[in-house]
Amino acid sequence: MPKRLIITFVKNAAINGQYSLNPFNFKHHKLNFLGIYLDGQPVPCKPMELNYESKNYIRAYHSLFSGFNRDKGIYISREEFSKGYAIYSFDLTPDLCDGSHFNLLHQGNLRVEAKFARALEETVSVLVYAEF
């Protein structure tokens, strides 16, 4: 199992090299649910339920800090987060230590579940970075 999981969404055309698009523009695409499940159990305690239209995405913004084990120095404001910096980070270590010490190896099934408020208007790629 990975120690850390980072997830974001990018327009597929941007990833495939369309010069007019920025492949580092991580929009939220009206994501309203993001859940990580380890052997069928949600990690952390419950999935994120988001609403970007009513500015209810503080858990997602906070995941930037908790997932990277940092309380400052990321230089992405809450307003900027929803405008192209929607990166979701999860610490999957058993004791939430962010890998600062050795944990026993764990094998199992990892599932990512994402739902959007409405149908996507264009093809979107999901980028997943897993740190082992």
C-alpha positions, 0 to 999 in steps of 0.5 A, a space after each residue: 500500500 502507498 504511504 501517500 496518495 495525491 489525486 487531481 483532475 486535468 483536461 485530457 486534451 491538455 495532457 495529450 499536448 494541445 498547446 493552447 491548454 495548460 496541463 498544470 491547471 488542476 480544476 475541480 470540475 465540480 467534484 462533489 465527492 471523493 473517497 479513498 477506501 482501503 480494504 473497503 474502509 474509508 480513509 481517513 474516517 469519511 469521504 470528502 463531500 464538497 460543494 465548490 459553488 457554495 465554497 464548501 471545500 475546506 476539507 479538500 484544501 486542508 488535505 493539502 496540508 495534512 497530506 503533506 504533513 505541513 502546516 505552512 509554506 504551500 503558498 496556495 490560498 483557499 481562493 486559488 485552490 478552487 481556481 486551478 490548484 485542486 490537488 487532493 492529498 491523503 496520508 495512508 500510513 496506519 498512524 498518520 505519521 506521514 512516513 516519518 518513521 518505519 511502518 510494517 508493509 501492508 497489502 490490500 485493495 485500494 479504491 478511489 471513488 469520485 463523483 461530480 455535481 453534473 456530467 463532465 463537459 469534456 474528457 478529464 484524466 485523473 492523475 494519481 501519484 502514489 508514494 511507497 
